[in-house]
Amino acid sequence: MRPRPPVALVCLDLQRARITHASSPASVARTAETCRQVLRRARYARWPILHVHRREPDPEGARPIPGLEPLPSEPIYVRSGPSAFSHPTFAQAALALGGPLALIGFSLCDSVLATAFAGVDRGLPIEILQDAVAVDAQDERTQRLAMNAPIMSLSPLCRIIASEELFQEDVAALAAANMP
């Protein structure tokens, strides 16, 4: 059995502009805190981490959310389209890593969904961490349910999981690879 390639964490639009006009500050705060935990654990596990930012006209809005700043060793790609893959160097890096790509950030309705579709189009496994992805909607539950159908259509290469599940799978894969 071939060992699973390392997970690469893709941090999408973890920028101040994405949270300043949010309809649900409590949901944004909860998602941002989960993103902080996922980022910390991914760094501890030494996963490749790729930050993708949306081009923002306001310099203050373009800044990272506090606690989610990229480290100097982590690349930042400024996307021109809806998907992270709209940046050619990001596309090259993601393809070189080979997946799976774990997606976190803001917002499920645009950059996360577009990146998931573009990744699957390139044959990369995608894991959307549902508790680390925000939704821009007054009715968060309805919006998440509406997004499930297009994401599920990408199966088996794309799946929606909780962040804790991803880290449990990573530990299990490591243990299996190191068994005598």
KOLBALO-511481 format. One line per 8 residues: number of its first residue (from 0); their letters; for each residue x, y, z of N, C-alpha, C. Coordinates in nm, 2 decimals, always signed. Layout:
NUM	a	X Y Z X Y Z X Y Z  ...
This chain:
0	mrprppva	+0.08 -0.12 +0.00 +0.00 +0.00 +0.00 +0.09 +0.12 +0.00  +0.06 +0.21 -0.10 +0.14 +0.34 -0.11 +0.10 +0.43 +0.00  +0.20 +0.50 +0.07 +0.16 +0.60 +0.17 +0.09 +0.72 +0.11  -0.01 +0.77 +0.18 -0.08 +0.89 +0.13 +0.02 +1.01 +0.13  +0.01 +1.09 +0.02 +0.10 +1.21 +0.02 +0.06 +1.30 +0.13  +0.15 +1.39 +0.17 +0.12 +1.48 +0.28 +0.01 +1.58 +0.24  -0.07 +1.61 +0.33 -0.18 +1.71 +0.31 -0.11 +1.85 +0.29  -0.16 +1.93 +0.20 -0.12 +2.07 +0.19 -0.24 +2.15 +0.23
8	lvcldlqr	-0.22 +2.25 +0.32 -0.32 +2.34 +0.37 -0.33 +2.46 +0.28  -0.45 +2.49 +0.23 -0.47 +2.61 +0.14 -0.56 +2.70 +0.22  -0.50 +2.82 +0.26 -0.57 +2.92 +0.33 -0.62 +3.02 +0.24  -0.75 +3.03 +0.22 -0.82 +3.11 +0.12 -0.88 +3.24 +0.18  -0.83 +3.35 +0.14 -0.89 +3.48 +0.17 -0.90 +3.51 +0.32  -0.80 +3.47 +0.40 -0.80 +3.50 +0.54 -0.76 +3.65 +0.56  -0.84 +3.73 +0.51 -0.81 +3.88 +0.50 -0.92 +3.96 +0.58  -0.88 +4.07 +0.63 -0.97 +4.15 +0.70 -1.10 +4.20 +0.63
16	arithass	-1.08 +4.23 +0.50 -1.20 +4.27 +0.42 -1.31 +4.16 +0.41  -1.27 +4.04 +0.42 -1.37 +3.93 +0.42 -1.45 +3.92 +0.54  -1.41 +3.98 +0.65 -1.48 +3.97 +0.78 -1.55 +4.10 +0.82  -1.51 +4.21 +0.76 -1.56 +4.34 +0.81 -1.71 +4.36 +0.78  -1.76 +4.30 +0.67 -1.90 +4.32 +0.64 -1.98 +4.19 +0.65  -1.93 +4.10 +0.73 -2.00 +3.97 +0.75 -2.13 +3.99 +0.81  -2.23 +3.90 +0.77 -2.36 +3.91 +0.83 -2.37 +3.85 +0.97  -2.28 +3.76 +1.00 -2.29 +3.69 +1.13 -2.15 +3.70 +1.20
24	pasvarta	-2.13 +3.80 +1.28 -2.00 +3.82 +1.34 -1.96 +3.70 +1.43  -2.06 +3.63 +1.49 -2.03 +3.52 +1.58 -1.98 +3.40 +1.49  -2.04 +3.38 +1.38 -2.00 +3.27 +1.29 -1.86 +3.30 +1.23  -1.83 +3.42 +1.20 -1.70 +3.46 +1.15 -1.59 +3.44 +1.26  -1.62 +3.48 +1.38 -1.53 +3.46 +1.49 -1.50 +3.31 +1.52  -1.61 +3.23 +1.51 -1.59 +3.09 +1.53 -1.51 +3.03 +1.42  -1.53 +3.07 +1.29 -1.46 +3.01 +1.18 -1.31 +3.06 +1.19  -1.29 +3.18 +1.22 -1.15 +3.24 +1.23 -1.07 +3.16 +1.34
32	etcrqvlr	-1.14 +3.13 +1.45 -1.07 +3.06 +1.56 -1.04 +2.92 +1.51  -1.13 +2.85 +1.44 -1.10 +2.72 +1.39 -0.99 +2.72 +1.29  -0.99 +2.82 +1.21 -0.88 +2.84 +1.11 -0.74 +2.86 +1.18  -0.74 +2.93 +1.29 -0.62 +2.95 +1.37 -0.57 +2.81 +1.42  -0.66 +2.73 +1.47 -0.63 +2.60 +1.53 -0.57 +2.51 +1.42  -0.64 +2.51 +1.30 -0.60 +2.42 +1.19 -0.46 +2.47 +1.14  -0.44 +2.60 +1.13 -0.31 +2.65 +1.08 -0.20 +2.61 +1.18  -0.23 +2.62 +1.31 -0.13 +2.59 +1.41 -0.09 +2.44 +1.40
40	raryarwp	-0.19 +2.36 +1.39 -0.17 +2.21 +1.38 -0.10 +2.17 +1.25  -0.13 +2.24 +1.14 -0.07 +2.21 +1.01 +0.08 +2.25 +1.02  +0.11 +2.36 +1.08 +0.25 +2.40 +1.10 +0.32 +2.30 +1.18  +0.26 +2.26 +1.29 +0.33 +2.16 +1.38 +0.35 +2.03 +1.31  +0.26 +1.99 +1.22 +0.28 +1.87 +1.14 +0.37 +1.89 +1.02  +0.41 +2.01 +1.00 +0.50 +2.05 +0.89 +0.44 +2.02 +0.75  +0.31 +2.05 +0.74 +0.24 +2.04 +0.61 +0.28 +2.16 +0.53  +0.29 +2.14 +0.40 +0.30 +2.26 +0.31 +0.18 +2.35 +0.33
48	ilhvhrre	+0.20 +2.48 +0.34 +0.09 +2.58 +0.36 +0.10 +2.68 +0.25  -0.01 +2.70 +0.18 -0.02 +2.79 +0.07 -0.13 +2.90 +0.11  -0.10 +3.02 +0.11 -0.19 +3.13 +0.14 -0.23 +3.19 +0.01  -0.36 +3.21 -0.01 -0.42 +3.27 -0.13 -0.50 +3.39 -0.09  -0.47 +3.51 -0.14 -0.54 +3.63 -0.11 -0.62 +3.68 -0.23  -0.73 +3.74 -0.20 -0.80 +3.81 -0.30 -0.74 +3.95 -0.32  -0.73 +4.00 -0.44 -0.68 +4.14 -0.46 -0.78 +4.23 -0.40  -0.74 +4.32 -0.31 -0.83 +4.41 -0.24 -0.78 +4.55 -0.27
56	pdpegarp	-0.88 +4.64 -0.30 -0.84 +4.78 -0.33 -0.79 +4.86 -0.20  -0.85 +4.82 -0.09 -0.82 +4.89 +0.04 -0.70 +4.81 +0.11  -0.59 +4.88 +0.13 -0.47 +4.82 +0.19 -0.50 +4.76 +0.33  -0.59 +4.82 +0.40 -0.62 +4.77 +0.53 -0.70 +4.64 +0.52  -0.79 +4.63 +0.42 -0.87 +4.51 +0.40 -0.79 +4.40 +0.34  -0.68 +4.43 +0.28 -0.59 +4.33 +0.22 -0.51 +4.26 +0.33  -0.50 +4.32 +0.45 -0.41 +4.26 +0.55 -0.48 +4.13 +0.61  -0.39 +4.04 +0.65 -0.44 +3.91 +0.71 -0.52 +3.94 +0.84
64	ipgleplp	-0.61 +3.85 +0.87 -0.69 +3.85 +0.99 -0.58 +3.82 +1.10  -0.59 +3.89 +1.21 -0.50 +3.87 +1.32 -0.49 +3.72 +1.37  -0.37 +3.67 +1.38 -0.35 +3.53 +1.42 -0.35 +3.44 +1.30  -0.38 +3.49 +1.18 -0.37 +3.40 +1.06 -0.27 +3.46 +0.96  -0.17 +3.53 +1.01 -0.07 +3.58 +0.92 +0.02 +3.47 +0.87  +0.06 +3.48 +0.74 +0.15 +3.38 +0.68 +0.29 +3.40 +0.75  +0.36 +3.29 +0.76 +0.50 +3.30 +0.81 +0.59 +3.34 +0.69  +0.70 +3.39 +0.71 +0.79 +3.43 +0.60 +0.82 +3.31 +0.50
72	sepiyvrs	+0.82 +3.19 +0.55 +0.84 +3.07 +0.47 +0.72 +3.02 +0.39  +0.61 +3.08 +0.42 +0.48 +3.03 +0.35 +0.45 +3.12 +0.24  +0.43 +3.07 +0.12 +0.40 +3.16 +0.00 +0.26 +3.22 +0.01  +0.25 +3.34 -0.05 +0.13 +3.41 -0.06 +0.10 +3.43 -0.21  -0.02 +3.39 -0.26 -0.05 +3.40 -0.40 -0.17 +3.50 -0.40  -0.17 +3.60 -0.48 -0.28 +3.70 -0.50 -0.35 +3.66 -0.62  -0.47 +3.61 -0.60 -0.55 +3.56 -0.71 -0.62 +3.67 -0.79  -0.64 +3.65 -0.92 -0.71 +3.74 -1.00 -0.85 +3.69 -1.04
80	gpsafshp	-0.88 +3.57 -1.02 -1.01 +3.51 -1.05 -1.07 +3.45 -0.92  -1.18 +3.38 -0.94 -1.25 +3.33 -0.82 -1.18 +3.21 -0.75  -1.10 +3.14 -0.83 -1.03 +3.02 -0.78 -0.88 +3.05 -0.75  -0.82 +2.98 -0.65 -0.68 +2.99 -0.62 -0.60 +2.95 -0.75  -0.66 +2.87 -0.83 -0.59 +2.82 -0.95 -0.58 +2.93 -1.05  -0.64 +3.04 -1.03 -0.63 +3.15 -1.13 -0.49 +3.22 -1.12  -0.42 +3.19 -1.01 -0.28 +3.23 -1.01 -0.19 +3.11 -1.06  -0.12 +3.14 -1.17 -0.05 +3.02 -1.24 +0.06 +2.96 -1.15
88	tfaqaala	+0.12 +3.04 -1.06 +0.23 +2.98 -0.98 +0.16 +2.89 -0.87  +0.05 +2.93 -0.82 -0.03 +2.85 -0.72 -0.06 +2.72 -0.79  -0.11 +2.72 -0.91 -0.15 +2.60 -0.98 -0.03 +2.51 -1.00  +0.08 +2.56 -1.03 +0.20 +2.48 -1.04 +0.24 +2.42 -0.91  +0.24 +2.49 -0.80 +0.27 +2.44 -0.67 +0.18 +2.33 -0.63  +0.05 +2.36 -0.64 -0.05 +2.26 -0.60 -0.04 +2.13 -0.68  -0.02 +2.14 -0.81 +0.00 +2.02 -0.89 +0.13 +1.94 -0.85  +0.24 +2.02 -0.82 +0.36 +1.95 -0.78 +0.34 +1.88 -0.64
96	lggplali	+0.26 +1.94 -0.55 +0.23 +1.87 -0.42 +0.15 +1.74 -0.44  +0.06 +1.75 -0.54 -0.02 +1.63 -0.57 -0.14 +1.60 -0.49  -0.16 +1.68 -0.39 -0.28 +1.67 -0.30 -0.26 +1.56 -0.20  -0.35 +1.55 -0.11 -0.48 +1.62 -0.10 -0.46 +1.77 -0.06  -0.54 +1.86 -0.10 -0.55 +2.00 -0.06 -0.66 +2.01 +0.04  -0.63 +2.06 +0.16 -0.73 +2.09 +0.26 -0.76 +2.24 +0.25  -0.88 +2.27 +0.23 -0.92 +2.41 +0.21 -0.99 +2.47 +0.33  -0.94 +2.59 +0.37 -1.00 +2.66 +0.48 -1.01 +2.81 +0.44
104	gfslcdsv	-1.10 +2.88 +0.51 -1.10 +3.02 +0.48 -1.24 +3.08 +0.46  -1.24 +3.20 +0.38 -1.35 +3.28 +0.35 -1.36 +3.29 +0.20  -1.45 +3.26 +0.13 -1.59 +3.22 +0.17 -1.62 +3.10 +0.09  -1.71 +3.01 +0.15 -1.75 +2.89 +0.08 -1.82 +2.92 -0.05  -1.90 +3.02 -0.06 -1.98 +3.05 -0.18 -1.90 +3.09 -0.30  -1.78 +3.14 -0.28 -1.70 +3.18 -0.40 -1.56 +3.11 -0.40  -1.47 +3.16 -0.33 -1.33 +3.11 -0.35 -1.31 +2.96 -0.31  -1.38 +2.92 -0.21 -1.36 +2.78 -0.17 -1.42 +2.69 -0.27
112	latafagv	-1.55 +2.72 -0.31 -1.61 +2.63 -0.41 -1.54 +2.64 -0.55  -1.50 +2.76 -0.59 -1.43 +2.77 -0.72 -1.30 +2.69 -0.71  -1.22 +2.70 -0.60 -1.10 +2.63 -0.59 -1.12 +2.48 -0.59  -1.23 +2.43 -0.52 -1.26 +2.29 -0.52 -1.28 +2.24 -0.66  -1.36 +2.31 -0.74 -1.39 +2.26 -0.87 -1.27 +2.26 -0.96  -1.19 +2.37 -0.95 -1.06 +2.38 -1.03 -0.96 +2.27 -0.99  -0.95 +2.24 -0.86 -0.86 +2.13 -0.82 -0.91 +1.99 -0.87  -1.03 +1.96 -0.86 -1.09 +1.84 -0.91 -1.07 +1.83 -1.06
120	drglpiei	-1.09 +1.94 -1.13 -1.06 +1.94 -1.28 -0.92 +1.90 -1.31  -0.83 +1.93 -1.22 -0.69 +1.89 -1.23 -0.65 +1.76 -1.17  -0.75 +1.68 -1.12 -0.73 +1.55 -1.07 -0.67 +1.55 -0.93  -0.69 +1.66 -0.86 -0.63 +1.67 -0.72 -0.74 +1.64 -0.62  -0.71 +1.55 -0.52 -0.81 +1.53 -0.41 -0.82 +1.66 -0.33  -0.95 +1.69 -0.29 -0.98 +1.82 -0.22 -1.06 +1.78 -0.09  -1.02 +1.84 +0.02 -1.09 +1.82 +0.14 -1.13 +1.96 +0.20  -1.26 +1.99 +0.20 -1.31 +2.11 +0.25 -1.34 +2.09 +0.40
128	lqdavavd	-1.27 +2.17 +0.48 -1.29 +2.16 +0.63 -1.41 +2.25 +0.67  -1.52 +2.18 +0.68 -1.65 +2.25 +0.70 -1.65 +2.35 +0.82  -1.58 +2.31 +0.93 -1.58 +2.40 +1.04 -1.48 +2.51 +1.03  -1.40 +2.51 +0.93 -1.30 +2.62 +0.91 -1.32 +2.69 +0.78  -1.45 +2.69 +0.73 -1.49 +2.77 +0.61 -1.61 +2.85 +0.65  -1.61 +2.98 +0.62 -1.72 +3.07 +0.65 -1.82 +3.07 +0.53  -1.94 +3.11 +0.57 -2.04 +3.12 +0.47 -2.09 +3.27 +0.47  -2.10 +3.34 +0.36 -2.16 +3.47 +0.36 -2.31 +3.47 +0.33
136	aqdertqr	-2.38 +3.45 +0.44 -2.53 +3.44 +0.43 -2.59 +3.48 +0.56  -2.71 +3.53 +0.55 -2.79 +3.56 +0.67 -2.83 +3.43 +0.73  -2.87 +3.33 +0.65 -2.91 +3.20 +0.70 -2.80 +3.10 +0.67  -2.71 +3.09 +0.76 -2.59 +3.00 +0.74 -2.63 +2.86 +0.71  -2.73 +2.80 +0.78 -2.76 +2.66 +0.76 -2.82 +2.64 +0.62  -2.90 +2.73 +0.57 -2.96 +2.71 +0.44 -2.85 +2.72 +0.33  -2.76 +2.82 +0.35 -2.65 +2.83 +0.26 -2.56 +2.71 +0.25  -2.52 +2.66 +0.37 -2.44 +2.54 +0.37 -2.51 +2.42 +0.30
144	lamnapim	-2.64 +2.40 +0.33 -2.71 +2.29 +0.26 -2.71 +2.31 +0.11  -2.73 +2.44 +0.07 -2.73 +2.46 -0.08 -2.59 +2.43 -0.14  -2.49 +2.45 -0.07 -2.35 +2.43 -0.12 -2.32 +2.28 -0.12  -2.38 +2.20 -0.04 -2.35 +2.06 -0.04 -2.37 +1.99 -0.17  -2.47 +2.02 -0.25 -2.50 +1.95 -0.37 -2.39 +1.97 -0.47  -2.34 +2.09 -0.50 -2.24 +2.10 -0.60 -2.11 +2.04 -0.55  -2.08 +2.05 -0.42 -1.96 +1.99 -0.37 -1.96 +1.83 -0.38  -2.08 +1.78 -0.34 -2.10 +1.63 -0.34 -2.09 +1.58 -0.49
152	slsplcri	-2.12 +1.66 -0.59 -2.11 +1.62 -0.73 -1.96 +1.60 -0.77  -1.87 +1.65 -0.69 -1.72 +1.63 -0.71 -1.67 +1.50 -0.65  -1.75 +1.43 -0.58 -1.70 +1.30 -0.52 -1.66 +1.21 -0.63  -1.56 +1.13 -0.61 -1.49 +1.10 -0.48 -1.37 +1.18 -0.46  -1.33 +1.27 -0.55 -1.21 +1.35 -0.53 -1.23 +1.46 -0.43  -1.35 +1.50 -0.40 -1.38 +1.61 -0.31 -1.47 +1.56 -0.20  -1.44 +1.60 -0.08 -1.53 +1.57 +0.03 -1.53 +1.68 +0.13  -1.63 +1.68 +0.21 -1.65 +1.78 +0.32 -1.63 +1.71 +0.45
160	iaseelfq	-1.53 +1.75 +0.53 -1.51 +1.69 +0.65 -1.48 +1.79 +0.76  -1.48 +1.75 +0.89 -1.45 +1.83 +1.00 -1.30 +1.84 +1.01  -1.24 +1.95 +1.06 -1.10 +1.96 +1.07 -1.04 +1.85 +1.16  -1.11 +1.81 +1.26 -1.06 +1.71 +1.35 -1.04 +1.58 +1.28  -1.14 +1.55 +1.19 -1.13 +1.42 +1.11 -1.00 +1.42 +1.03  -0.97 +1.53 +0.97 -0.85 +1.54 +0.89 -0.72 +1.51 +0.97  -0.71 +1.56 +1.09 -0.60 +1.54 +1.17 -0.59 +1.40 +1.22  -0.71 +1.34 +1.25 -0.71 +1.20 +1.29 -0.67 +1.11 +1.18
168	edvaalaa	-0.71 +1.13 +1.06 -0.67 +1.05 +0.94 -0.52 +1.06 +0.92  -0.46 +1.18 +0.94 -0.32 +1.20 +0.92 -0.24 +1.12 +1.02  -0.29 +1.12 +1.15 -0.22 +1.04 +1.25 -0.23 +0.89 +1.22  -0.35 +0.85 +1.17 -0.37 +0.71 +1.14 -0.28 +0.67 +1.02  -0.27 +0.75 +0.92 -0.18 +0.72 +0.81 -0.04 +0.71 +0.85  +0.01 +0.80 +0.94 +0.14 +0.80 +0.98 +0.17 +0.67 +1.06  +0.08 +0.63 +1.15 +0.10 +0.51 +1.23 +0.10 +0.39 +1.14  +0.02 +0.38 +1.04 +0.02 +0.27 +0.94 +0.15 +0.26 +0.87
176	anmp	+0.20 +0.38 +0.83 +0.32 +0.38 +0.75 +0.44 +0.33 +0.83  +0.43 +0.35 +0.96 +0.54 +0.31 +1.05 +0.53 +0.18 +1.12  +0.43 +0.10 +1.09 +0.41 -0.03 +1.15 +0.51 -0.12 +1.10  +0.56 -0.21 +1.19 +0.66 -0.31 +1.14 +0.60 -0.41 +1.04
